[in-house]
Amino acid sequence: MNTDVLPDVHSAPPTDDTAIRPPDLDDGADMWRIARDSRVLDLNSTYAYLLYCRNFARSCRVAVIDGEMAGFVMGHFPAEQPETLFIWQIAVAERFRGRGLAVQLLDDVAAAACAEDGVKFLETTITDDNVGSRRTFASFSERHGAPMERTSLFTGEHFVDESTNPEYLYRIGPLPRATAR
């Protein structure tokens, strides 16, 4: 991976016992548990986490500390937007929070996507009540000098269950030194 694409200038460096890597099938259950325990993220089926580990490992990362799953980021490349990395979920287990792992995970997957896949934009959706995610993506935008736009994407009318809050699309980019395919 070319770390010169998106240098991480403001996050804490990983500790010697932290490994950030693409996930494998054995990571799916732990990713599901971290999402469940976050009490903020929408919980998908275990099957969905396994599919991301199998089919989208290149656009996902896990953080492992002393052999224990500490956090993950799940993303994919939308077929209609090949220069975009869409981040589906990012979460850090409660006992590992405060170490800058969400920032490290996001920077690692974005740097690889820019260097290896020609990504120029990063997108995600966030509800207004998810302050942690809003801060993580605003920090990413600021650190990398890439503008961020926020637009309404899915309103309450789009969801069949009344408990789902509106989702706003955050689009960051163009990212620095991203190259076209």
C-alpha positions, 0 to 999 in steps of 0.5 A, a space after each residue: 500500500 502506498 501511504 503517501 496517497 493519504 498521509 495520516 497527519 493528525 491521528 495517533 500512530 498505531 501501537 506495536 500490538 495493532 494490526 490493520 488488515 483486510 478481513 477474512 471470513 473468520 472476522 465476520 462474526 466479530 464484526 457483527 458483535 462489534 456492530 451489535 455492541 455499538 448500540 449506534 449502528 444498524 445491525 445487519 445479519 451475520 451473513 452480510 458481514 460475511 459477504 463483505 469479508 468475502 466479496 469486498 475485503 479489498 475495500 474493508 479493514 479490521 483492526 486487531 490488537 493482541 489477537 482480539 478484533 478491536 474495530 472494522 470499516 466496511 466499504 465497497 465501490 459502487 458500480 455506477 461510481 468507480 472512482 468512489 469508495 462508499 463506507 457502509 459501517 465503521 465501528 470500534 469495540 468499546 474497550 478499544 475506543 480513544 486510541 484513534 482506531 476509527 481514524 486509522 481504519 478509515 485512512 488505511 482503506 482510503 489510502 489503498 483505494 486511492 493508490 490501487 483503485 483510482 478512487 477520488 471520492 469517499 462517501 458515507 451516510 450518517 444519521 444526525 444522532 451519530 455524532 461519532 461518525 460525523 466527527 470521524 468523517 469531518 476530521 478525515 475531510 479536514 486532515 486531507 484537505 478535501 471538501 465535504 458536502 452533506 445532502 439529504 439522501 433517505 428521508 423517513 418516507 423511504 423507510 418502512 420502519 418508523 424507527 429509522 432516522 433520515 440518512 444524510 449523504 456525506 461526499 468527500 473529495 476529490 481526495 489528494 493525489 487520487 489517480 483515474 483508472 
